[in-house]
Amino acid sequence: MGAPHPTEARFPAVPLEAGHYESFYIKACHPAEPLAVWIRYTVHKRPGAAPTGSLWVTLFDGRSEGPRAHKETTPEPLARGGDWIAVGEAIMRAGIAQGSVDGAAWDLRFSSAEEPLFHLPREWMYRAKLPRTKLLSPVPAARFDGTLQVDGRVINVDGWRGMIGHNWGAQHAERWIWLHGLTEEGHWIDAALGKVKLGRVTTPWVASGAVSLAGRRYPLGGPGRRLSVNEQPDRCDFELSGRGGVRVRGSVSAPRKDFVGFVYADPDGSEHNTVNCSIADMRLDVERPDAPLLELTVKGGAAYELGMRERDHGMTIQPFPDG
């Protein structure tokens, strides 16, 4: 059957009796300043109920007291015509993302020469019930242009660097981490790590994704690959490995004031606290058998997200319900 279509929305085909969540998301960062936007078009469907759509907009500015976050929920999300997804009047399609909520609006164009990144190592995993979360990046590295308006502030987006992701499933991982960084030279990493609950057992960390160096991709993670993680709400130190002997050691961090926190709900009503910073600092050491050690740095433009069950993390959670 081949690889899944990277921008095809899955929610229209979900049976009424099933639960489902889905997200198309943009992360775009100023090329020189700690300034970024994170926009999500999401679908949430409880078993036996019709899906609802939400729009999430967060502006990160390292020179301010903290992120500016907005969210609105509306019935009947759509996947129509050439649109990847439409929530209310907001749309995302090839090369275009437009929309507005109370307090924020965006009109963005994006371009990329990158092929989609499929995080899961086997095509059949996108069709099977397990894993319950499916993840890919239709555009793992992109240029963004256009305008943003957040709380009366108008921002010109000119050559911002970022990505577009797409995930869906019946249940979030028990715990997850998402990492993304794109350097000025065009090197990038897009990696997800998760712990999955199977009955009463929670698995160790499992990683997926890739690091791209001068256009050559090295898959990361997979069964039996070396992996170590030391995660905190505002910092993560990690070591990932992949096929061909590639190994990535890195860290990502940001001041606590620069994180936004949201509640993410599963279709069954259970919840995670999720914290995200899209203006984090990232450092990577990349080892390959056929090349010298490569040191990569992203200053004020990397993404670090941690999804967790605990609530005693000390991070501020926005007052928006989910589900």
Residue pairs with C-beta under 8 A, 6 or more apart in sequence:
1 123
1 127
2 123
3 118
3 123
3 126
4 118
4 123
4 126
4 127
4 134
4 136
6 116
6 118
6 136
6 137
6 138
6 166
7 24
7 84
7 94
7 138
7 166
8 79
8 84
9 22
9 24
9 43
9 79
9 84
9 85
10 20
10 22
10 134
10 168
11 20
11 22
11 43
11 45
11 51
11 77
11 79
11 168
12 79
14 20
14 45
14 51
16 48
16 50
17 47
17 48
18 45
18 47
18 170
18 267
19 45
19 46
19 47
19 170
19 171
19 266
19 267
19 268
20 43
20 44
20 45
20 51
20 168
20 169
20 170
20 267
21 42
21 43
21 44
21 45
21 168
21 169
21 170
21 172
21 265
21 266
21 267
22 42
22 43
22 85
22 166
22 167
22 168
22 169
23 40
23 41
23 42
23 43
23 165
23 166
23 167
23 168
24 40
24 41
24 42
24 84
24 85
24 92
24 164
24 165
24 166
25 38
25 39
25 40
25 41
25 164
25 165
25 166
26 37
26 38
26 39
26 40
26 92
26 97
26 108
26 110
26 144
26 162
26 163
26 164
27 36
27 37
27 38
27 162
27 163
27 165
27 180
27 278
27 303
28 36
28 37
28 108
28 110
28 142
28 144
28 157
28 160
28 161
28 162
29 35
29 36
29 160
29 161
29 162
29 182
29 278
29 279
29 300
29 301
30 36
30 160
30 301
31 159
31 160
31 161
31 184
31 301
33 62
33 63
33 300
34 60
34 61
34 62
34 63
34 258
34 279
34 299
34 300
34 301
35 59
35 60
35 61
35 62
35 155
35 279
36 59
36 60
36 160
36 162
36 278
36 279
36 301
37 57
37 58
37 59
37 60
37 106
37 148
37 150
37 157
37 278
38 56
38 57
38 58
38 60
38 260
38 276
38 278
38 303
39 55
39 56
39 57
39 58
39 97
39 99
39 106
40 54
40 55
40 56
41 53
41 54
41 55
41 77
41 85
41 87
41 90
41 92
41 99
42 53
42 54
42 55
42 56
42 87
43 51
43 52
43 53
43 54
43 77
43 85
43 87
44 51
44 52
44 53
44 54
44 265
44 267
44 322
44 323
45 51
45 52
45 267
46 267
46 268
46 269
46 323
47 267
47 268
50 75
50 76
51 76
51 77
52 73
52 74
52 75
52 76
52 77
53 73
53 74
53 75
53 76
53 77
53 85
53 87
53 88
54 71
54 72
54 73
54 74
54 87
54 322
55 71
55 72
55 74
55 87
55 88
55 90
55 99
55 101
56 69
56 70
56 71
56 262
57 69
57 70
57 71
57 101
57 104
57 106
57 150
58 67
58 68
58 69
58 70
58 260
58 276
58 278
59 67
59 68
59 69
59 104
59 148
59 150
59 151
59 153
59 155
60 67
60 258
60 260
60 277
60 278
60 279
61 67
61 68
61 279
62 255
62 258
62 279
62 300
65 257
66 257
66 258
66 260
66 316
67 258
67 259
67 260
68 103
68 104
68 150
68 151
69 260
69 262
69 318
69 320
70 101
70 102
70 103
70 104
70 150
71 101
71 262
71 318
71 320
72 88
72 101
72 102
74 87
74 88
77 85
77 86
77 87
78 85
78 86
78 87
79 85
79 86
80 86
82 93
82 94
83 91
83 92
83 93
84 92
84 93
84 94
84 138
84 166
85 91
85 92
86 92
87 99
88 99
89 99
89 100
90 98
90 99
90 100
90 101
91 97
91 98
91 99
92 164
95 109
95 110
95 111
96 108
96 109
96 110
97 106
97 108
97 110
98 106
98 107
98 108
99 105
99 106
100 106
103 150
103 151
104 148
104 149
104 150
104 151
105 148
105 149
106 146
106 147
106 148
106 149
107 146
107 147
108 144
108 145
108 146
108 147
108 148
108 157
109 144
109 145
109 146
110 139
110 142
110 143
110 144
110 145
110 162
110 164
111 142
111 143
112 139
112 141
112 142
112 143
114 139
114 140
114 141
114 142
114 212
116 136
116 137
116 138
116 139
116 140
117 136
117 137
117 140
117 190
117 209
117 210
117 217
118 126
118 136
119 135
119 136
119 137
119 190
119 192
119 208
119 209
120 126
120 131
120 134
120 135
120 136
120 208
121 208
121 219
121 221
121 222
125 131
125 134
126 134
126 136
129 170
131 169
131 194
131 196
132 169
132 170
132 171
132 172
132 173
132 196
133 167
133 168
133 169
133 171
133 172
133 173
133 176
133 194
134 167
134 168
134 169
135 165
135 166
135 167
135 192
135 208
136 165
136 166
136 167
137 163
137 164
137 165
137 166
137 190
138 164
138 165
138 166
139 163
139 164
140 163
140 188
140 190
140 210
140 212
141 161
141 162
141 163
141 182
141 186
141 188
141 212
142 161
142 162
142 163
142 164
143 159
143 160
143 161
144 157
144 159
144 160
144 161
144 162
145 157
145 158
145 159
145 160
146 157
147 154
147 155
147 156
147 157
148 154
148 155
148 157
149 155
161 182
161 184
161 301
162 182
163 180
163 182
163 188
163 190
165 190
170 267
171 266
171 267
171 268
172 264
172 266
172 272
172 307
173 194
173 195
173 196
173 307
174 194
174 195
174 196
174 197
174 202
174 309
175 194
175 195
175 202
175 306
175 307
175 308
175 309
176 192
176 193
176 194
176 195
176 305
176 306
176 307
177 192
177 193
177 194
177 229
177 231
177 236
177 238
177 304
177 305
177 306
177 307
178 191
178 192
178 193
178 276
178 303
178 304
178 305
179 189
179 190
179 191
179 192
179 193
179 209
179 236
179 238
179 250
179 252
179 282
179 302
179 303
179 304
179 305
180 188
180 189
180 190
180 191
180 302
180 303
181 188
181 189
181 252
181 282
181 284
181 296
181 298
181 301
181 302
181 303
182 188
182 298
182 301
183 296
183 297
183 298
185 214
186 212
186 214
186 215
187 211
187 212
187 213
187 214
187 294
187 296
188 211
188 212
189 209
189 210
189 211
189 212
189 220
189 248
189 250
189 282
189 284
189 296
190 209
190 210
191 207
191 208
191 209
191 210
191 211
191 220
191 221
191 240
192 207
192 208
192 209
193 205
193 206
193 207
193 208
193 221
193 227
193 229
193 238
194 205
194 206
195 202
195 203
195 204
195 205
195 206
196 202
196 203
196 206
197 203
204 227
205 227
205 229
206 221
206 227
207 220
207 221
207 222
207 225
207 227
207 240
208 220
208 221
208 222
209 219
209 220
209 221
209 240
210 217
210 218
210 219
210 220
210 242
211 217
211 218
211 220
211 242
211 246
211 248
211 284
211 286
212 218
213 286
213 294
218 242
218 243
218 244
218 246
218 288
219 242
219 243
220 240
220 241
220 242
220 246
220 248
221 227
221 240
221 241
221 242
222 242
222 243
225 240
225 241
225 242
226 239
226 240
226 241
226 247
227 238
227 239
227 240
227 241
228 238
228 239
229 236
229 237
229 238
229 239
230 236
230 237
230 238
231 238
231 306
233 256
233 259
233 275
233 306
233 308
233 313
233 314
233 315
234 253
234 254
234 255
234 256
234 259
234 275
234 277
234 315
235 251
235 252
235 253
235 254
235 304
236 251
236 252
236 253
236 304
236 306
237 250
237 251
238 248
238 249
238 250
238 251
238 252
239 247
239 248
239 249
239 250
240 247
240 248
240 250
241 247
241 248
242 248
244 288
244 289
245 287
245 288
245 289
246 286
246 287
246 288
247 286
247 287
248 284
248 285
248 286
248 287
249 284
249 285
249 287
250 282
250 283
250 284
250 285
251 282
251 283
252 280
252 281
252 282
252 283
252 302
252 304
253 280
253 281
253 304
254 277
254 279
254 280
254 281
254 304
256 314
256 315
258 277
258 279
258 280
259 275
259 276
259 277
259 315
259 316
260 275
260 276
260 277
260 318
261 273
261 274
261 275
261 276
261 315
261 316
261 317
261 318
262 273
262 274
262 276
262 317
262 318
262 320
262 322
263 271
263 272
263 273
263 274
263 317
263 318
263 320
263 321
263 322
264 271
264 272
264 273
264 274
264 307
264 322
265 271
265 272
265 321
265 322
265 323
266 272
266 323
267 323
269 323
271 322
271 323
272 307
272 308
272 309
273 307
273 308
273 309
273 310
273 311
273 313
273 315
273 317
274 305
274 306
274 307
274 308
275 305
275 306
275 313
275 315
276 303
276 304
276 305
276 306
277 303
277 304
277 305
278 301
278 302
278 303
279 300
279 301
279 302
280 298
280 300
280 301
280 302
280 303
280 304
281 297
281 298
281 299
281 300
281 302
282 296
282 297
282 298
282 302
282 304
283 295
283 296
283 297
284 294
284 295
284 296
284 297
285 293
285 294
285 295
285 296
286 293
286 294
286 295
286 296
287 293
288 294
